[in-house]
Amino acid sequence: MNDLDWSDLRLFLAVARSGGLGPASRMAGVSAPTLGRRVAALERGLGLRLFSRSRTGYQLTESGRTLLGHAEEVEAAVAGIVRWRDGSAAPQSVRISAGHWMTRFLAANAARLAPAGRDWPLEFVTANARLDIGRRAADIGIRNRRPDEATLAGRRIASVAFAVYARAGSDADALPFAALAGDAAITPSASWLQAQAGATIAFRCSDPRTLLDLAGGGACRVVLPCLVGDAEEGLTRAGGLIAALASEQWLVTHHDDRHDPAIHATTDAIAALIAGHKALFAGERPAH
């Protein structure tokens, strides 16, 4: 295959990051059947199997993981070309990469991410896998550990606690668990749940938001960060904090970009927002 199309790689990235055709369809604005055909055509053109397909979603093969790294490099390069093309004709976009729950929190509080005089768009990039900030796949990353790459600068912004949640008023101990599937299952909490309660997992889903729907409907218990579970109406903790899942949150930028006015102002706004919710992040806010 001598002529790779960026649009095909863009769709591949959507499926790789979301773990299924349904979520990727909403992300890419392409119907699920069309998305499935395009991915299959890409595999045929490359002569490689990029995904393992199952009822629970699409999971990257070894070849798929290799292509993911290359595709993210292309994505960063295309974004750079677009910024160069636009020049001063359009405001710089600041891309914020974070996992599903953190992105959801930031989006729900986006009005507070508007420092005085901000005239640049904010672009939220939801990805469980880390995007390569060193190669400009994102401008700002929110990670669960200190960056160890020499090109990156990090700022610790919060401690994050996790707990098991179920619908308020339910007999939580009698309920099975729901877990993430596909590429969404690469998180520490998903691995912990599989190790601790694999035999009692009755539901799996590739979209983390479905966990809330399942738990809110009274079908199961779920493991959530307290910043989500304690703030979700209708859910209550079904036990104490899970010490093994306690983690840090770090704001990460490229050393060369950290003093860029837009990036610097946005990181300060994110840090201030999260500082105002430290108790919620640390699991110190009482459950409903």
C-alpha positions in Angstrom: 0.0 0.0 0.0 1.9 3.1 -1.2 -0.7 5.8 -0.7 -2.0 6.0 2.8 -4.9 8.4 3.2 -4.9 10.7 6.3 -8.7 10.4 6.5 -8.3 6.6 6.9 -5.7 7.1 9.7 -8.0 9.6 11.4 -10.8 7.0 11.4 -8.4 4.3 12.6 -7.4 6.6 15.5 -11.0 7.1 16.5 -11.6 3.4 16.7 -8.3 2.8 18.5 -9.1 5.4 21.1 -12.7 4.6 21.7 -12.5 0.8 21.5 -15.6 0.3 19.3 -17.4 1.4 16.2 -20.3 3.1 18.1 -18.2 5.5 20.2 -15.8 6.1 17.3 -18.8 6.9 15.0 -19.9 9.6 17.3 -16.3 10.9 17.6 -15.6 10.9 13.9 -19.0 11.9 12.6 -19.1 8.8 10.3 -21.7 6.0 10.5 -20.7 2.8 12.2 -21.1 0.6 9.1 -19.0 3.0 7.0 -16.4 3.1 9.7 -16.3 -0.7 9.8 -15.8 -0.8 6.0 -13.0 1.8 6.1 -11.1 0.1 8.8 -11.4 -3.3 7.0 -10.2 -1.6 3.8 -7.2 -0.1 5.7 -6.3 -3.6 7.0 -6.6 -5.1 3.5 -4.4 -2.3 2.0 -1.8 -2.8 4.7 -2.0 -6.5 4.7 -2.2 -6.5 8.5 -4.8 -7.2 11.1 -5.1 -4.1 13.2 -7.9 -5.0 15.6 -9.3 -8.1 17.4 -13.0 -7.9 17.1 -15.5 -9.2 19.7 -18.9 -8.4 21.0 -17.3 -6.1 23.6 -15.5 -4.0 21.1 -12.3 -3.5 19.0 -9.0 -4.2 20.7 -5.7 -3.3 19.0 -3.4 -6.1 17.9 0.4 -5.7 18.1 0.4 -4.4 14.5 -2.4 -2.0 15.5 -0.5 -0.7 18.4 2.5 0.0 16.2 0.3 1.8 13.7 -1.2 3.8 16.5 2.2 5.3 17.3 2.8 6.2 13.7 -0.7 7.6 13.2 -0.3 9.8 16.3 2.9 11.2 14.7 1.0 12.0 11.5 -1.8 13.5 13.5 0.6 15.8 15.3 2.2 16.8 12.0 -1.1 17.5 10.4 -2.1 19.7 13.3 1.2 21.6 13.0 0.6 22.2 9.3 -2.9 23.4 10.0 -1.6 25.8 12.7 1.1 27.0 10.3 -1.5 27.5 7.5 -3.9 29.4 9.7 -1.2 31.6 11.1 -2.7 34.7 12.6 -6.0 34.2 10.7 -7.4 32.1 13.5 -6.7 31.8 17.2 -4.3 29.0 18.3 -6.1 25.9 19.6 -4.9 24.4 22.9 -5.3 20.6 22.9 -5.9 19.0 26.3 -5.4 15.3 26.4 -6.9 13.3 29.4 -8.8 10.1 30.2 -12.5 9.9 29.9 -13.4 10.9 33.4 -11.0 13.8 33.7 -12.2 15.1 30.3 -15.8 14.9 31.5 -14.9 16.9 34.6 -13.1 19.6 32.6 -15.9 19.8 30.1 -18.5 20.2 32.8 -16.5 23.0 34.3 -15.3 24.5 31.0 -16.7 28.0 31.8 -14.0 28.2 34.5 -11.2 27.5 32.0 -11.6 30.9 30.5 -8.9 33.3 31.8 -9.4 36.9 31.1 -8.6 37.8 27.5 -8.7 34.2 26.3 -9.2 34.1 22.5 -8.0 30.6 21.7 -10.3 27.5 21.3 -9.9 24.6 23.7 -9.8 21.2 22.1 -10.5 18.2 24.4 -8.8 15.0 23.3 -10.2 12.0 25.2 -7.7 9.1 25.2 -6.9 6.4 27.8 -3.5 5.8 26.1 -1.0 8.6 26.6 -0.6 10.9 23.7 3.0 11.9 22.8 3.3 15.4 24.0 6.9 15.4 23.2 5.9 15.1 19.5 3.0 17.6 19.9 0.1 15.1 19.7 -1.4 17.3 22.4 -0.4 20.6 24.1 -1.4 19.7 27.6 -1.7 16.2 29.1 -3.2 15.1 32.4 -1.5 11.9 33.6 -1.6 9.7 36.7 2.2 9.9 37.3 5.1 12.3 37.0 6.5 12.5 33.4 9.9 10.9 33.0 10.6 12.1 29.5 13.4 14.7 29.4 11.4 16.9 27.0 8.4 17.2 29.3 7.6 19.5 32.3 5.1 18.3 34.9 3.1 19.9 37.8 1.4 17.8 40.4 -2.2 19.0 40.8 -4.2 16.5 42.8 -4.6 13.2 44.6 -7.3 10.9 43.2 -9.2 8.3 45.1 -11.4 5.5 43.9 -14.2 3.5 45.4 -17.0 1.0 44.5 -20.4 2.6 43.7 -23.9 1.4 43.3 -27.4 2.8 43.1 -28.5 4.4 46.4 -30.8 2.1 48.3 -29.7 -1.1 46.5 -28.2 -4.1 48.2 -24.8 -3.4 46.8 -23.2 -6.6 48.1 -25.6 -8.7 46.1 -24.9 -7.0 42.8 -22.4 -8.1 40.2 -19.8 -5.8 38.8 -19.6 -4.0 35.4 -16.2 -3.5 33.8 -14.6 -1.8 30.9 -13.7 -3.7 27.7 -11.4 -3.2 24.8 -8.8 -0.4 24.9 -10.8 1.3 27.6 -9.7 -1.5 29.9 -6.1 -0.4 30.0 -6.6 1.8 33.1 -5.3 0.7 36.5 -8.8 0.6 37.9 -10.0 -1.8 35.2 -7.0 -4.1 35.8 -7.6 -4.0 39.6 -11.3 -4.9 39.1 -10.4 -7.8 36.8 -8.0 -9.2 39.3 -10.2 -8.7 42.4 -13.7 -9.5 41.0 -13.3 -11.1 37.6 -15.7 -14.0 38.4 -18.5 -11.6 39.4 -18.3 -9.3 36.4 -21.6 -9.6 34.6 -21.4 -6.6 32.2 -18.6 -5.2 30.0 -18.7 -2.0 27.9 -16.3 0.0 25.8 -17.7 3.4 26.7 -17.0 4.4 30.3 -20.2 6.5 30.4 -22.2 3.2 30.1 -20.8 2.3 33.6 -22.8 5.1 35.1 -26.0 4.0 33.2 -25.6 0.4 34.4 -25.0 1.4 38.0 -27.6 4.1 38.0 -30.1 1.6 36.7 -29.4 -0.7 39.7 -27.9 -3.5 37.6 -24.4 -3.6 39.1 -21.6 -2.2 41.1 -18.8 -0.2 39.4 -15.4 1.2 40.3 -15.2 4.9 39.8 -12.9 7.8 40.7 -14.5 9.7 43.6 -14.6 12.8 41.5 -17.2 11.0 39.4 -19.0 8.7 41.8 -19.4 11.2 44.7 -20.8 13.8 42.3 -23.2 11.5 40.4 -26.8 11.9 41.6 -28.3 8.6 42.6 -25.1 6.7 43.3 -23.5 5.9 46.7 -20.3 4.3 47.8 -20.5 0.6 48.4 -17.4 0.4 50.7 -14.4 2.4 51.6 -11.7 4.0 49.4 -9.6 1.5 47.4 -6.1 2.2 48.7 -4.4 0.3 45.8 -5.9 2.7 43.2 -4.9 6.0 44.9 -3.0 8.0 42.4 -1.7 11.4 41.6 -2.7 13.7 38.7 0.0 15.7 36.8 -0.3 18.5 34.3 2.2 17.8 31.6 3.5 20.1 28.8 6.5 20.2 26.5 9.4 22.2 28.0 9.5 24.3 24.9 5.8 25.2 25.1 5.2 25.7 28.8 5.8 29.5 28.5 3.5 29.9 25.5 0.9 32.4 26.6 -2.1 30.3 25.7 -0.7 27.0 27.1 0.5 28.7 30.2 -2.8 30.4 30.9 -4.7 27.2 30.2 -2.6 25.1 32.6 -3.0 27.7 35.3 -6.8 27.7 34.8 -6.9 23.8 35.0 -4.7 23.8 38.1 -6.9 26.4 39.8 -10.1 24.5 38.8 -8.8 21.2 40.2 -7.4 22.9 43.4 -10.9 24.1 44.1 -12.2 20.5 44.0 -9.3 18.8 46.0 -11.6 17.3 48.5 -13.8 15.7 45.8 -10.8 14.3 44.0 -9.3 12.9 47.2 -12.6 11.2 48.2 -13.1 13.5 51.2 -16.5 14.7 50.0 -19.3 12.7 51.6 -21.1 10.3 49.4 -24.8 11.0 48.6 
